[in-house]
Amino acid sequence: GKWVTPILVSLFLLIGALSFWFGREDDQKLLGIISGLITGFIVLVFQVWLSWVELKKMEKWDELRIVDILARKDERDDYAKFISTAKKKIWMLCVTAHSFLEDFADEKSTRDGASALLKALDKNKVEVRFLIALPDSLEVNDDYHRTKAKMAELRLQELSKRFSNFKYAYFKHPPMHSILTIDDESIVGPIFPG
């Protein structure tokens, strides 16, 4: 940044002046202490610079209101907890919604969080909206997602009949991102074709 150059110039001037002044002295102990202090000062300047760089990154995250970066997207327990916090809305943009429904709208499963979406829908105050890629807009050779889309369609129809606060619709272009928004927070992830 703009502070690095003046700090380095000052440091080199200080080292030069001290080297010239102490080069004329015969006291080796004092010379050892001063050279240790100079080395410490160099390390300190480097540490301050690294901290400043990290602070700038953190400020950018704060401006974007990024809370965390997840290492994996399949942390079911974290998603179930996130879904259970919903007070107003759960909106989802995704490829097929099949995995999400399988993980969080399964009333037959005994796994923790398996019915988190159904519980949110039962509150009747939580608006649930899914925006899903139209199967025709998926890649031509993507039979995996086309099959999942057909399986999800039946479950989506069933949920929309059962709950008045559940709606879904389709978008007609290749999916690029998956976005889960619950109230004022979102989880965003890329979709890699193929």
N, C-alpha and C positions, 0 to 999 in steps of 0.2 A: 504494500500500500504506500501511501504518501509519507508515512513516518519511518519506513525502513531505511531509506537512503540517508536522511539526516542522522539517524541513530548510528548507522554504520560509519559515516564520516566522523562523527564525534568520537566514536570508539577508537578508530584508527589514529586520530589526532591525539587522544589521550594516551594510547599505547606508545606512540612515537615520542611524545613529550616525556613520559615516565621512563622510557628506555634510555633516552638521551641523558636525563637527569641522574638516574640511578646507575647508568653505565660509567659514570665518573666516580661513583662512590665505591669504597672498599668493603662495606658491610654486606656480606653475603646473606646473613639472616634476614635483613631488611629487604634485600632484593628478592628473596624467596617469598616473603610475605606479600610484597607488592605484586609479584608475578601471579601468585595464587589469587589475589584479589581481582586482578585483571581477567584471569581465566574465569573466575566466578561471575564477573560482570558480563563476560561474553555469553556464558550459559544463561544468565538471567535475561539478557536481551533476547536470546533465541527463544526461551520459554515464554516471555511476554508476547513475542511475535506470534508463536504458535497459538497461544491463548486468544489473541486478537483475531486470528484467522478463524478459529473455531467459533468465537463469539459472532463473527459476521455470518457464518453458516447458520447458527442458531437463530439469529435475528431474521434471516430469510424464512426459516421454518415457522417462526412466530408470526411473521406477516401473512404467511399462507395458512396459518392456524393448523399446521400439521402437529398431531398429538404423538404419533408413533409411526414407525415403519415396521411392518410385520415381516418376519423371515419366511413365513409360509401362509398360504391362504386357507389351508384345511384344518385350522385350529377350531374344531367344532365347539368345544367348551367356551372359548372366547366369543364366538358368534352367538351361541345360545344366551350367554350373559348379556351381550349387546342387545339382542332382540328383546329380552325380558325387561330391558330398561325403557322400552318404547312407551311414550305417553300420548303422542299425537299421530305419528305416521311412520310407516315402514314402506319405503319406495325402493324398488330394485330394477336396475337395467342389467340384462344378462343375455346369455346365448339361448338357453332353453328353460331354465328354472328347475329342471329335473333334479339335480343334485341338492339344491337348496330345499326343495319340497320334501325330498327323501330324508334329508337330515333334520328338518325342523317342523315338518307337518305330518308326522307319523304318530298317530294316536295308539297304534298297536305296539310300538317299541317301548321297552322299559329303560332304554338308555337315557341318561340325564340330558335334558334339552331337546329330546326328539320331538316334543310337541310344543316347543317354544312359540312358534308362529301361530299355532292354533289357540294357545292361551292368550296371545296378543289380540287375535281376532275376536275371541270371546269377550274381551273387555268392551267391545263395540264402540269404544271411543277412538281406537287406533285405526287409522285409514291405511289399508295395505294396497299398494299399486305395483304391478309388475309390467315392465316394458321389455318385450322379448323379441329376439330376431326372428323374422319370418323364415320358416324352414327353406323356402325357395331362395333366400338371400345368403344361405350358407354355402360354403365351397361345394363345387359339383361332386367331388369325391369324398365328402365328409359324411359318410354313412353313420358314423358313430353319433354325431350330434343330431342328425336327422331322426334316428331311432329314438334318441332321448327326447327330442321335441314331440314326437308322436305320443310317447308315454306321458310326458308332462301335460299335454293338451287335455287328456281325460281328467287328470287331477285338478287342473286349472278350472275346467268347466264345473266340476263338482264343488270346488271351494267357492266359486262365484255364485252358485245356486244356494249354497248353504249359508253364506255370510254376505249381508248387504254391504259391508264395509270392505269387501275384497273385489278388486277389479284388475283386469289385465288387458293388454293390447299388444299389437305387433308393430315393429318398425321394419322397413324394407331397405336394408343395406347391410353389408357385411359387418358383423359386430367387431368393435375395436377395444372397448373397455367394458368392464363389469363394475357397477357402482351400487353399493348398498347404502342407503341413507336412512338413518333412524333419528327422528326429530331433527336436531341441528348438527349431527355428526355423520360423516360418510367414510366408508371404506372403498377405496378406488384401486383397481388393478387392471393391467393390460390383458388383452386376449390375443394370443399368438395363433394366427391361422395355421392349420395343419398340425 
